[in-house]
């Protein structure tokens, strides 16, 4: 019988020694070297010890002072959407309806999707001097008759041309309005029409997203697929990147979820069996509500800039409870996209109802998760902790839209100050992991770590170390990953890491009063890049299970 890679004799496996750098590991805060044996970390230690163990059978890589640290895990991404956003009109810098129309008019055929549709992403009218949106007819004229689909930065609404609206039958759907912006069911139909792509195109978009992730130090991505976002084929292609016999370059591991509602354990099992690929749960972007930017997040009170509007709740408490109970019985993860406080109230009431039906222990043991959870008061946080629900949050949301003169302040008034309560989650013992929700925010992990340190609410800031763990080891744990040692660099752990060119290493904490002494070597705390320099560390190499995913070519033997 042929041995598997993990069982192969040592002499058949590649052995690599990294030295002359800094290794982020709990095993030794002063480690400068790391030895990889096949797909596993074999040793970490000092430069002197590295000299004594180096031999001609090893590949020896000089880190040249670089930082070698566990690879990042993005706990919430959309592969195909990310690839499309990378290749379509970039609208984040647009500052008026006229500029947006100019961008559409200048779109080339190569920037178009299915059927020549002009695709774009990232517009945010709250940054415009005049927030008035272009009409559908104006979009038609700018595009020369081609269909147009332009997703808002939060991807919960879009601008569509009259031609796309007519071809997709949007006029009769909830969320269709007289202007160019569509929401809710109308947006779902418009997105499906714009994303109706052949398998080859889907694969190319996913590959582009995976390459972008690897170049930024990610070794794994949680793909949050759902019927309203993409097809089962799209999910199958995403999960297929994990196939050991797949030809082509190595890519980050995919942690796949499918957000489809189940009313019973039998229905949940039927959904799982019908997918054709294994998934980690019926969770992720199973929407309880929408987004704050599109005013579809479900709130207890009115939006401050739209009296009478409180958003949209897509699921009832009974529906959510049945889903949680079904998944708990099967021992798989359930979860929902939840942003508003009224949406969270419904999810928490559903947890109570499911626990009453199948038992609290079953609910806790399933490891359910909620995505985003941007508005949570102390009582809600305690209820999350009670059920051991993991919160999968996006720190860059606060960096982009938090603060006193921000989108959140416009939409929510004084309520914005308590949003994204990372510090409160940690204090209450709520498990937290972090991601980008790409393409909503970029695949830039150090910017996300920095956002935790520089939260607009000082009481909700967390240390760089806590944020880094939330972006690495916690991501594996949130996915209930099969190897409990994933996300750390200690002997016996998977050899999954990234190498970074850094300006300075230090300990950074949320409380400035202790920062001066905590950087002292006697604190024996592993060091991370200084994130107050204005620039992010540069990724030099990304490795998953001992296999290189990305290299800048700067490291040499």
Buried (B, 14 or more C-beta within 10 A) or exposed (E): EEEEEEEEEEEEBEBBBBBBBBBBBEBBBBBBBBBBBBBBBBBBBBEEBBEEBBEEEBEBBBBBEBBBBBBBBBBBBBBBBBBBBBBBBBBEEBBBBBBBBEBBEEBEEEBBBBEEBBBBBBBBBBBBEEEEBBBBEBBBBBBEEBBBBBBBBBBBBBBBBBBBBEBBEBEEBEBBEEEBBBBBBBBBBBBBBBBBBEEEBBBBBBBBBBBBBBBBBBBBBBBBBBBBBBBBEBBBBBBBBBEEEEEEEBBBBBBBBBBBBBEEBEBBBEBBEEBEBEBBBBBBBBBBBBBBBBBBBBBBEBBBBEEEBBBBBBBEBEBBBBBBBBBBBBEBBBBBBBBBBBBBBBBBBBBBBBBEBBBBEBBBEBBBBBBBBBBBBEEBBBBBBBBBBBBBBBBBBBBBBBBEEBBBBBBBBEBBBBBBBBBBBBBBEBBBBBBBBBBBBBBBBBBBBBBBBBBBBEEBBBBBBBBBBBBBBBBBBBBBBEEEBBBBBEBEBBBBBBBBBBEEBBBBBBEEEEBEEBBEEEEEBBBBBBBEEEEBBBBBBBBBBBBEBBBEEEBEE
